[in-house]
Amino acid sequence: MIITAAIETELDWPRSETQIDYCGRMFILCPRSDVSAQTVSTKFDKAIDLWDGLLIINRFLTALAWSKNRPIRVLTVMGSGHDVPVNLDIVKNTERYATEFSVDYLPRVSDPKAQLALALYREALCVNSVPYAFLGFAKVLNVFLAGDVKTIKWINENLANVNGILERARIVQLQQEGTDIGKYLYVNGRCAVAHAYSDPLVDPDIPNDERRLLRDLPLIQSLAQLLIESELCIKTEKTWLSEEVSR
């Protein structure tokens, strides 16, 4: 039985059918054609529940999204006894093709907390909403940090480890304003998006609310990435490449 998922992604996709061995299973990546969507499929020796098959594909896509730090969304899934193209009408994005497609590093994760953190990270990458993307990355922190006190403390203790031009600029700006950054990101970011009964809260109709969170988004994403790498011991592709070069 073959399970096939049609996907939408900002990741540069292979121009021709490409096979990737991940955790002992072969995944086939197919490009978009004139009549069919770009897909990921994998074959099972016997019949399997469609949703169990999709879970296996999702784990692969999550590892790929983490490695390349790009969103990958599943649009639809189907099962068949043979390869079946998925109708092109469901694909919303324009195709992107890599000149040379390669996947050198994919994290192999078995710990349930780490799997959840990566899944939440991919979900946040895929969200087409600034407030909910912020909330998605903030949820990654909650996989390891329970409650406001621990989360705020961890954020403040790890700000010095955050790199990136936008992130550093936002940290400096908030520090110059005398802001407790950990508390600000938790209360004015995470809780303000998640709750509609508290103060402060994020009102979708107020442009300045979204503008503020847009400035905070790179910072909370970098913190989520940092937690996954430092606390859950899942390397980024950048770290993996750096280690490979130094060997």
Residue pairs with C-beta under 8 A, 6 or more apart in sequence:
1 43
1 44
1 46
1 47
1 48
1 53
1 79
1 80
1 81
2 41
2 42
2 43
2 44
2 79
2 80
2 81
2 82
2 83
2 84
3 41
3 42
3 44
3 48
3 50
3 53
3 54
3 56
3 57
3 77
3 78
3 79
4 39
4 40
4 41
4 77
4 78
4 79
4 80
4 83
4 84
4 86
5 39
5 40
5 41
5 54
5 57
5 61
5 74
5 75
5 76
5 77
6 37
6 38
6 39
6 74
6 75
6 76
6 77
6 86
6 90
6 91
7 37
7 38
7 39
7 40
7 61
7 72
7 73
7 74
7 75
8 72
8 73
8 75
8 91
8 92
8 93
9 38
9 70
9 71
9 72
9 73
9 93
9 96
10 70
10 71
10 93
10 96
11 64
11 65
11 68
11 70
11 71
11 72
11 96
12 96
12 97
12 98
12 101
13 29
13 31
13 32
13 38
13 95
13 96
13 97
13 98
13 101
14 29
14 31
14 97
14 98
14 101
15 31
15 97
15 98
15 101
16 31
17 28
17 29
17 30
17 31
18 28
18 29
18 101
19 26
19 27
19 28
19 29
20 26
20 27
20 29
20 60
20 103
20 106
21 27
22 60
22 63
22 106
22 108
23 59
23 60
23 108
25 42
25 56
25 60
26 42
26 43
27 40
27 41
27 42
27 57
27 60
28 40
28 41
28 42
29 38
29 39
29 40
30 36
30 38
30 39
30 40
30 41
31 38
31 95
31 97
32 38
32 88
32 91
32 95
33 85
33 88
34 88
35 85
35 87
35 88
36 85
36 86
36 87
36 88
37 75
37 85
37 86
37 87
37 88
37 90
37 91
38 91
38 95
39 85
39 86
40 57
40 60
40 61
41 57
41 83
42 53
42 56
42 57
42 60
44 53
48 79
50 77
50 78
50 79
53 77
53 79
54 74
54 77
57 74
57 77
58 74
58 119
59 109
59 115
60 106
61 72
61 74
61 122
62 115
62 118
62 119
62 121
62 122
63 106
63 107
63 108
63 109
63 118
64 72
64 103
64 106
65 71
65 72
65 121
65 122
65 125
66 107
66 118
66 121
66 122
66 228
66 234
66 236
67 103
67 105
67 106
67 107
67 236
67 237
68 237
69 125
69 225
69 236
69 237
70 125
71 122
71 125
71 126
72 122
72 125
72 126
73 126
75 90
75 91
75 92
76 86
76 90
78 84
78 86
104 237
104 240
104 241
105 235
105 237
105 240
105 241
107 118
107 234
107 235
109 115
109 118
109 234
111 232
113 143
113 144
113 232
114 228
114 232
114 233
114 234
116 143
117 140
117 143
117 144
117 224
117 227
117 228
117 232
117 234
118 228
118 234
120 136
120 137
120 139
120 140
120 143
121 136
121 137
121 140
121 224
121 225
121 228
123 136
124 133
124 135
124 136
124 137
124 139
124 140
124 221
124 224
125 133
127 133
127 136
130 210
130 213
130 214
130 217
131 193
131 202
131 204
131 209
131 210
131 213
132 193
133 217
133 221
134 189
134 190
134 193
134 213
134 216
134 217
134 220
135 189
135 190
135 193
135 194
137 217
137 220
137 221
137 223
137 224
138 185
138 186
138 189
138 190
138 193
138 220
138 224
140 224
140 227
140 228
141 151
141 154
141 155
141 223
141 224
141 227
142 151
143 227
143 232
144 227
144 231
144 232
145 151
145 154
145 227
148 186
148 187
151 182
151 186
152 180
152 182
152 183
152 186
153 182
154 182
154 227
155 181
155 182
155 185
155 186
155 223
156 180
156 181
156 182
158 223
158 226
158 227
158 230
159 171
159 181
159 182
161 226
161 230
162 168
162 171
162 219
162 222
162 223
162 226
163 222
164 218
164 222
166 218
166 219
167 218
167 219
167 222
170 215
170 216
170 218
170 219
171 181
171 219
174 181
174 184
175 181
185 216
185 219
185 220
185 223
187 200
188 200
188 212
189 213
189 216
189 220
191 198
192 198
192 200
192 201
192 202
193 202
193 213
195 201
202 209
202 210
202 213
203 209
204 210
225 236
228 234
229 235
229 236
229 239
235 243
